[in-house]
Every structure is written in structure tokens, then in C-alpha cells.
Amino acid sequence: MLFRDNIYMGQGYVPLIASGEEHELGFGVDDQVKITRSEGKRKTGESGILTTERVEENSWITTVKNLHDRAMNIKIYDRMPYAINENIEVSLMRNTTRPTDHDIENKRGIYSWEYHMKSGEEKTIKFGYRITHPQS
């Protein structure tokens, strides 16, 4: 039986694990953590004088609020494309909130932000990337 905050959440299967071994259990959406995400700047254009490059910028603003009556550790994941072609450059935009970690579990382009948030605390994460490639 699975409980969260002393509320019955349902039943599930837990495999046999050794003492001290960790195992993750999914409890679904936590309605006491509110997350909103809105699109920020989205821009496509060209740059350069002698050689023209195509530039695409995308950004988002994510707001996280802890509505629990206690502090919580909260981790937010996001992703951005990565270039395989050496003529294409993908970079984080300057105003991006510094991520706690990147390339999670050796997966390129995955970023995370981890916070210990007090009850009622709110955090804003700015995340954006810029793609530059030669004009075709």
C-alpha cells in the first residue's frame, strides 16, 4: 500500500530489494507542487555581413511553487537540442538560470535544476537556447 502525506494513494508491486538498496516508486502528480511554464522569446533570423548565418532562439520561463506545509527537495528537468553536424552550434542563452546538472544519465541535452524549497517558496527558472547554422 502506498501513502503520501498520510493519504492512501493505492497499491503497487515492490520487488524484493536488499536492506539499504534504493528503489524508486512513482506516486503520480503532486498537487502541492505547482509548476507553470510559459514561452519566452522565440526569434528566427539571420546574422553576419560577409557570411550569413541562420539564427534561431527559443526560451521559456518555468515557475515552481511549494505549497506543502514543509520544505521539499524539488528537481526540474528540461531539454534542448544538440548538434551532430559540426557546422551547427547550439548554446544556452546568457540569461538562462544556471542548471545544477546537465547531460543527465549520459543523455545529451538534458538539464536539471535542484532546489531545497521551504513551504510557500517560489522559484523561477529561465531557460533558453540559440541555434546557429550556415545559411543554406
Backbone as JSON, one array per atom type, in Angstrom:
{
  "sequence": "MLFRDNIYMGQGYVPLIASGEEHELGFGVDDQVKITRSEGKRKTGESGILTTERVEENSWITTVKNLHDRAMNIKIYDRMPYAINENIEVSLMRNTTRPTDHDIENKRGIYSWEYHMKSGEEKTIKFGYRITHPQS",
  "N": [[0.85, -1.18, 0.0], [0.51, 2.22, -0.8], [1.26, 5.35, 0.56], [0.98, 8.89, 0.74], [1.8, 11.77, 2.43], [0.25, 10.84, 4.58], [-2.01, 9.99, 3.27], [-3.87, 7.58, 1.61], [-2.71, 6.26, -1.4], [-2.87, 4.16, -3.13], [-2.31, 0.78, -4.36], [0.61, -1.11, -5.08], [3.27, -2.9, -6.78], [6.17, -3.95, -5.24], [9.43, -4.82, -5.81], [11.57, -7.49, -4.57], [14.06, -6.27, -2.55], [17.36, -5.65, -1.35], [18.36, -4.92, 2.02], [18.93, -1.53, 2.61], [19.23, -0.98, -0.06], [18.27, 1.11, -2.76], [15.15, 2.04, -4.24], [12.99, 3.37, -6.63], [9.71, 4.72, -6.39], [6.73, 5.5, -8.06], [4.43, 8.05, -7.47], [2.71, 9.54, -8.86], [1.27, 12.68, -9.94], [2.07, 15.48, -7.96], [-0.02, 17.39, -6.3], [0.53, 19.48, -4.65], [2.71, 20.82, -5.46], [3.19, 23.33, -7.57], [3.58, 23.98, -10.96], [4.3, 26.15, -13.54], [4.65, 26.95, -16.94], [5.79, 29.09, -19.39], [6.06, 30.41, -22.67], [8.88, 32.18, -23.61], [11.01, 34.26, -25.24], [10.96, 33.91, -28.76], [12.65, 33.64, -31.61], [13.63, 34.02, -34.99], [16.07, 34.44, -37.42], [18.62, 36.14, -39.36], [22.18, 36.55, -39.27], [25.29, 38.33, -39.58], [27.7, 39.7, -41.93], [29.54, 39.36, -44.14], [29.4, 36.55, -44.4], [26.45, 34.74, -44.15], [24.53, 33.65, -41.47], [22.03, 31.52, -40.17], [19.9, 32.06, -37.5], [18.3, 30.84, -34.62], [16.34, 31.38, -31.82], [15.07, 30.24, -28.76], [13.12, 30.37, -25.85], [12.01, 29.82, -22.45], [10.02, 30.31, -19.5], [9.89, 28.95, -16.39], [7.99, 28.42, -13.55], [8.08, 27.4, -10.22], [6.35, 26.34, -7.39], [6.23, 25.58, -3.97], [3.7, 24.22, -2.24], [3.35, 22.68, -0.06], [3.22, 22.05, 3.51], [5.71, 21.9, 4.52], [9.29, 21.86, 4.04], [10.72, 20.9, 0.88], [12.6, 18.83, -1.36], [13.12, 19.61, -4.65], [13.25, 18.83, -8.06], [13.76, 19.89, -11.29], [13.48, 19.12, -14.69], [14.68, 19.76, -18.0], [15.04, 20.08, -21.56], [17.19, 20.47, -24.43], [17.95, 20.85, -27.92], [20.75, 19.19, -29.51], [23.74, 19.43, -31.45], [24.79, 17.4, -34.12], [26.07, 17.78, -36.46], [29.0, 19.49, -37.31], [28.9, 22.07, -38.26], [26.79, 23.29, -37.12], [25.82, 25.12, -34.33], [24.82, 24.88, -31.0], [23.79, 26.58, -28.2], [23.45, 27.58, -24.75], [21.38, 30.29, -23.8], [22.38, 33.52, -22.6], [20.89, 34.55, -20.4], [19.93, 32.32, -19.12], [18.97, 30.47, -16.28], [21.36, 29.19, -14.16], [21.99, 25.77, -14.56], [21.77, 22.95, -12.29], [22.79, 20.51, -13.01], [23.81, 18.7, -15.97], [23.41, 16.83, -19.05], [22.16, 14.46, -18.09], [22.25, 11.19, -16.83], [23.95, 10.45, -18.88], [22.66, 11.41, -21.15], [22.56, 13.48, -23.77], [21.9, 17.0, -23.82], [20.03, 17.13, -21.77], [18.97, 18.87, -18.98], [19.06, 19.9, -15.52], [17.57, 21.4, -12.6], [17.96, 21.8, -9.24], [16.43, 22.22, -6.12], [16.14, 23.05, -2.65], [13.29, 23.68, -1.26], [11.49, 25.86, 0.79], [8.37, 25.82, 2.63], [5.81, 27.3, 0.79], [7.61, 28.66, -0.78], [8.82, 30.06, -3.87], [10.26, 29.55, -7.04], [11.88, 30.75, -9.98], [12.74, 29.72, -13.17], [14.71, 30.47, -15.83], [15.13, 29.5, -19.09], [16.81, 28.94, -22.06], [17.85, 28.55, -25.48], [20.15, 28.9, -28.23], [20.4, 28.42, -31.66], [22.69, 28.2, -34.21], [23.48, 28.2, -37.6], [24.99, 27.68, -40.86], [23.7, 29.58, -43.63], [21.54, 28.02, -45.88]],
  "CA": [[0.0, 0.0, 0.0], [1.31, 3.43, -0.93], [0.71, 6.53, 1.21], [1.71, 10.16, 0.63], [1.24, 12.72, 3.4], [-0.73, 10.08, 5.34], [-3.19, 9.75, 2.45], [-3.74, 6.37, 0.82], [-2.6, 6.55, -2.83], [-3.17, 2.95, -3.9], [-1.46, -0.37, -4.16], [1.58, -1.33, -6.14], [4.19, -4.01, -6.61], [7.53, -3.58, -4.88], [10.26, -6.01, -5.95], [12.43, -7.82, -3.44], [15.3, -5.5, -2.58], [18.19, -5.87, -0.17], [18.36, -3.85, 3.03], [19.78, -0.41, 2.24], [19.17, -0.75, -1.51], [17.27, 2.11, -3.12], [14.21, 1.73, -5.32], [12.07, 4.49, -6.82], [8.29, 4.44, -6.54], [6.01, 6.62, -8.63], [3.18, 8.37, -6.79], [1.92, 10.4, -9.73], [1.39, 14.13, -9.85], [1.98, 16.05, -6.61], [-0.84, 18.59, -6.45], [1.03, 20.52, -3.74], [3.82, 21.49, -6.15], [2.61, 23.95, -8.76], [4.57, 24.33, -11.98], [3.77, 26.81, -14.72], [5.68, 27.15, -17.96], [5.33, 29.97, -20.45], [7.05, 30.65, -23.69], [9.53, 33.49, -23.54], [11.37, 34.8, -26.55], [11.11, 32.99, -29.88], [13.11, 34.53, -32.67], [14.35, 33.4, -36.09], [16.59, 35.49, -38.29], [19.94, 35.97, -39.94], [23.21, 37.44, -38.77], [26.52, 38.31, -40.36], [27.82, 40.66, -43.03], [30.14, 38.67, -45.28], [28.77, 35.24, -44.48], [25.17, 34.8, -43.46], [24.15, 32.5, -40.65], [20.64, 31.48, -39.72], [19.88, 32.01, -36.04], [17.0, 30.57, -34.01], [16.39, 31.47, -30.36], [13.86, 29.79, -28.08], [13.27, 30.43, -24.39], [10.83, 29.56, -21.63], [10.09, 30.67, -18.09], [9.2, 27.95, -15.58], [7.84, 28.84, -12.15], [7.79, 26.27, -9.34], [5.95, 26.79, -6.06], [6.0, 24.51, -3.0], [2.51, 24.51, -1.44], [3.34, 21.79, 1.1], [3.45, 22.75, 4.78], [7.08, 21.58, 4.93], [10.29, 22.02, 2.97], [10.81, 19.76, -0.04], [13.6, 18.84, -2.41], [12.42, 19.61, -5.93], [14.16, 18.78, -9.19], [13.09, 20.2, -12.55], [14.24, 18.71, -15.87], [14.32, 20.34, -19.28], [15.93, 19.58, -22.6], [17.41, 21.3, -25.6], [18.57, 20.05, -28.98], [22.21, 19.22, -29.6], [24.15, 19.32, -32.85], [25.67, 16.33, -34.56], [26.83, 18.41, -37.54], [29.96, 20.46, -36.75], [28.57, 23.42, -38.74], [25.66, 23.78, -36.33], [26.17, 25.39, -32.93], [23.69, 25.04, -30.08], [24.33, 27.08, -26.94], [22.5, 28.16, -23.8], [21.32, 31.75, -23.84], [23.05, 34.14, -21.45], [20.02, 34.78, -19.25], [19.46, 31.04, -18.58], [19.28, 30.17, -14.88], [22.42, 28.17, -14.17], [21.5, 24.45, -14.17], [22.51, 22.2, -11.28], [23.46, 19.41, -13.69], [23.47, 18.56, -17.39], [23.66, 15.52, -19.65], [21.71, 13.53, -17.06], [22.34, 9.78, -17.21], [24.66, 10.43, -20.17], [21.76, 11.79, -22.24], [22.92, 14.84, -24.18], [20.85, 18.0, -23.91], [19.11, 17.1, -20.63], [19.43, 19.75, -17.9], [18.22, 19.85, -14.31], [17.72, 22.41, -11.57], [17.54, 21.16, -7.99], [16.25, 23.2, -5.06], [15.51, 22.71, -1.37], [12.34, 24.78, -1.18], [10.69, 25.99, 2.01], [6.93, 25.89, 2.43], [5.38, 28.56, 0.18], [8.66, 29.27, -1.59], [8.64, 30.01, -5.31], [11.48, 29.73, -7.83], [11.68, 30.99, -11.41], [13.84, 29.21, -13.97], [14.74, 30.96, -17.21], [15.86, 28.53, -19.88], [16.73, 29.23, -23.48], [19.0, 28.15, -26.28], [20.36, 29.55, -29.51], [20.93, 27.53, -32.69], [23.29, 28.95, -35.31], [23.99, 27.33, -38.66], [25.17, 28.4, -42.13], [22.52, 29.74, -44.49], [21.58, 27.01, -46.96]],
  "C": [[0.9, 1.24, 0.0], [0.56, 4.62, -0.31], [1.59, 7.72, 0.91], [1.03, 11.16, 1.53], [0.09, 12.1, 4.18], [-2.05, 9.87, 4.6], [-2.93, 8.52, 1.59], [-3.76, 6.7, -0.67], [-2.91, 5.34, -3.69], [-2.23, 1.82, -3.56], [-0.52, -0.51, -5.34], [2.47, -2.51, -5.82], [5.56, -3.45, -6.29], [8.38, -4.83, -4.99], [11.06, -6.29, -4.68], [13.73, -7.04, -3.58], [16.05, -5.75, -1.28], [18.1, -4.68, 0.77], [19.36, -2.77, 2.61], [19.78, -0.09, 0.75], [18.05, 0.24, -1.81], [16.4, 1.62, -4.27], [13.22, 2.88, -5.42], [10.64, 4.0, -7.01], [7.61, 5.68, -7.1], [4.68, 6.82, -7.92], [2.31, 9.29, -7.63], [2.17, 11.87, -9.47], [1.21, 14.58, -8.41], [1.23, 17.37, -6.74], [-0.44, 19.71, -5.49], [2.3, 21.19, -4.27], [3.24, 22.01, -7.45], [3.72, 24.39, -9.71], [3.84, 24.98, -13.14], [4.92, 27.07, -15.67], [5.09, 28.02, -19.05], [6.46, 30.21, -21.44], [7.59, 32.06, -23.54], [9.75, 34.01, -24.95], [11.5, 33.68, -27.57], [11.45, 33.85, -31.08], [13.87, 33.72, -33.72], [14.82, 34.53, -37.0], [17.93, 35.13, -38.85], [20.9, 36.93, -39.3], [24.43, 37.33, -39.66], [26.5, 39.31, -41.49], [28.36, 39.97, -44.27], [29.56, 37.28, -45.49], [27.5, 35.29, -43.63], [24.92, 33.51, -42.71], [22.67, 32.63, -40.29], [20.66, 31.28, -38.21], [18.45, 31.78, -35.56], [17.18, 30.62, -32.5], [15.03, 31.06, -29.8], [14.1, 29.89, -26.58], [11.92, 30.24, -23.7], [11.09, 30.04, -20.21], [9.24, 29.65, -17.33], [9.17, 28.44, -14.15], [7.4, 27.62, -11.34], [7.45, 26.83, -7.97], [5.64, 25.58, -5.18], [4.82, 24.91, -2.1], [2.38, 23.56, -0.24], [3.57, 22.61, 2.37], [4.83, 22.44, 5.34], [8.01, 21.81, 3.74], [10.37, 20.75, 2.14], [12.01, 19.94, -0.97], [12.87, 18.69, -3.73], [13.45, 19.67, -7.05], [13.34, 18.94, -10.47], [14.03, 19.8, -13.7], [13.76, 19.48, -17.09], [15.33, 19.84, -20.31], [16.08, 20.61, -23.7], [18.07, 20.45, -26.67], [20.09, 20.12, -28.88], [22.58, 18.92, -31.05], [25.05, 18.13, -33.06], [26.6, 16.88, -35.65], [27.72, 19.5, -36.95], [29.71, 21.88, -37.21], [27.41, 24.05, -37.98], [26.11, 23.95, -34.89], [24.91, 25.6, -32.11], [24.28, 25.47, -28.75], [23.21, 27.62, -26.06], [22.53, 29.67, -23.95], [21.87, 32.31, -22.53], [22.16, 34.28, -20.22], [19.45, 33.49, -18.65], [19.89, 30.9, -17.12], [20.28, 29.01, -14.88], [21.88, 26.82, -13.7], [22.37, 23.82, -13.09], [23.33, 21.11, -11.94], [23.04, 19.38, -15.15], [23.91, 17.19, -17.89], [23.35, 14.4, -18.65], [21.72, 12.11, -17.61], [22.95, 9.61, -18.59], [23.76, 10.69, -21.37], [22.02, 13.26, -22.57], [21.7, 15.75, -24.22], [19.84, 18.0, -22.78], [19.72, 17.9, -19.49], [18.52, 19.59, -16.69], [18.58, 21.0, -13.38], [17.17, 21.78, -10.3], [17.53, 22.2, -6.88], [15.72, 22.53, -3.79], [14.59, 23.89, -1.08], [11.53, 24.73, 0.1], [9.21, 26.02, 1.64], [6.57, 27.27, 1.87], [6.4, 29.21, -0.72], [8.4, 29.07, -3.08], [9.97, 30.28, -6.0], [11.1, 29.93, -9.29], [12.94, 30.54, -12.15], [13.69, 29.77, -15.38], [15.64, 30.01, -17.99], [15.69, 28.85, -21.35], [17.98, 28.77, -24.2], [18.97, 28.86, -27.63], [20.98, 28.54, -30.47], [21.43, 28.41, -33.84], [23.81, 27.95, -36.34], [24.12, 28.13, -39.95], [23.87, 28.46, -42.91], [22.62, 28.73, -45.62], [21.16, 27.58, -48.29]]
}
